[in-house]
Amino acid sequence: MTMRLVRRRFLQLAASAVALPAVSRIAWAQAYPSRPIRAVVAFAPGGVTDTFGRLMAQKLTEQLGKQVYVENLAGASGNIGTGQVAKAAPDGYTILFAFSSHVVNPTLFARVPYDPIKDFEPVTLAVASTTVLTVNPAVPAKTVKELIDLIKANPGTYSFGSAGAGTQAHLAGEQFRLSLGLDLVHVPFGGGGPAVAAVVAGHTPISFGSPQAAMQHVKEGTVRALAVTKKTRSQIFPDVPTMTEVGYPQIEGDSWVGILVPAGTPADVIAVLHRESAKVLAQPDMRARLATLGYDLVASTPEEFATRIKVEIDMWAKVIRAANIKPE
C-alpha cells in the first residue's frame, strides 16, 4: 500500500471517529424515550403540584408513547424530593415537577440539599397561579388604596392571613407590608382554605391567598376581592384588577409549576421534553382543566424559565431577609 493510500485511509478513519459520537447522540435522542420516565413531585399526593403533575404525566404518556409515572417524595417543603432529582442521572428519565418554592427555599432554609440553578436544567415554566387580596365585607375599603389608607390610619389594628410562613401568598403580603411601610401583622394558617375561612368569620380581616381557595367565597359575597398579584387579570376573577392596574406593580406573589431535569441532561432530550410539554399544554381539554384549577398557561422556553428562576430567587431573598421569615 502506498503512503498516499495509507494517509487517505487514516483520514477516513479519523473522520469516522469524529462523526460517530455525533451520530450516536442523534440516534439516541431520536430513540428517546425508550423506557418509562420518573416524574418526581416533591410534595404529598393531592396538593397543587401533585394535581398538575398527574394531569401532565398522563398527557405526556400519551404523547411520548412511554409511561411517565409520578413519584411523590415529600418532606421539608419540597427540599427532599428536589435534592434527590438533583443527584439523579442526567439522562432524561428523571424529571421534576417543580413548585415555586424552588426559588424561595434556598433563602428560607439555612441549608438545602441542592443548588437551585447549578443542579438543574429548565425545560419549561408550565403554568402559574396568581395570589388574590381579599378582605372581610365589614372592612370599610373597596379598593387597595382605601385599604392602605385604612391600615395607615389605624396602626397595629389590622392583620393578614396566609396559607403559612414562606408560602407565595405570605411573601406577597410581606411585599405589601414592607414596600408601603404598613403596620400589619401576619397570621399563618395551615393552608389556603383555613386562611380565607378566617376572613369570612372576621377573625383575620385581610388575606393573601390562592384564587382556588377564595373563589367560592368571592362569588357568595362572604369576602371581597380587591386585587390579584399577576400582571394580567385572572381567568377566575376577570373583574378584579391587578396590583399593577391599581398602581402597585411591585406587589407580586404568583405561584407556578414548571419542569426541571438534572444538570447535564442532553440538550436534545430537553428539546424533546419541551416540545411535547408545549403540545400537551396547548390541548383544548388540558387548557380548560387547568383553568378550573386556577392555573394560567405559560409554556415558557427553557431560557425564559431560567431567567425567571434567577430573578425570583433574588426578589424573594430580599423579602425573606427583610421580614425575617423562618420556616414553620
C-alpha positions, 0 to 999 in steps of 0.5 A: 500500500502506498503512503498516499493510500495509507494517509487517505485511509487514516483520514477516513478513519479519523473522520469516522471517529469524529462523526460517530459520537455525533451520530450516536447522540442523534440516534439516541435522542431520536430513540428517546424515550425508550423506557418509562420516565420518573416524574418526581413531585416533591410534595404529598399526593393531592396538593397543587403540584401533585394535581398538575403533575398527574394531569401532565404525566398522563398527557405526556404518556400519551404523547411520548408513547412511554409511561411517565409515572409520578413519584411523590417524595415529600418532606421539608417543603419540597427540599427532599424530593428536589435534592434527590432529582438533583443527584439523579442521572442526567439522562432524561428519565428523571424529571421534576415537577417543580413548585415555586418554592424552588426559588424561595427555599434556598433563602428560607432554609439555612441549608438545602440539599441542592443548588437551585440553578447549578443542579438543574436544567429548565425545560419549561415554566408550565403554568402559574397561579396568581395570589388574590387580596381579599378582605372581610365585607365589614372592612370599610375599603373597596379598593387597595388604596382605601385599604392602605389608607385604612391600615395607615390610619389605624396602626397595629389594628389590622392583620393578614392571613396566609396559607403559612410562613414562606408560602407565595401568598405570605411573601406577597403580603410581606411585599405589601407590608414592607414596600408601603411601610404598613403596620400589619401583622401576619397570621399563618394558617395551615393552608389556603382554605383555613386562611380565607375561612378566617376572613369570612368569620372576621377573625383575620380581616385581610388575606393573601391567598390562592384564587382556588381557595377564595373563589367560592367565597368571592362569588357568595359575597362572604369576602371581597376581592380587591386585587390579584398579584399577576400582571394580567387579570385572572381567568377566575376573577376577570373583574378584579384588577391587578396590583399593577392596574391599581398602581402597585406593580411591585406587589407580586406573589404568583405561584407556578409549576414548571419542569426541571431535569438534572444538570447535564441532561442532553440538550436534545432530550430537553428539546424533546421534553419541551416540545411535547410539554408545549403540545400537551399544554396547548390541548383544548381539554388540558387548557380548560382543566387547568383553568378550573384549577386556577392555573394560567398557561405559560409554556415558557422556553427553557431560557425564559424559565431560567431567567425567571428562576434567577430573578425570583430567587433574588426578589424573594431573598430580599423579602425573606431577609427583610421580614425575617421569615423562618420556616414553620 
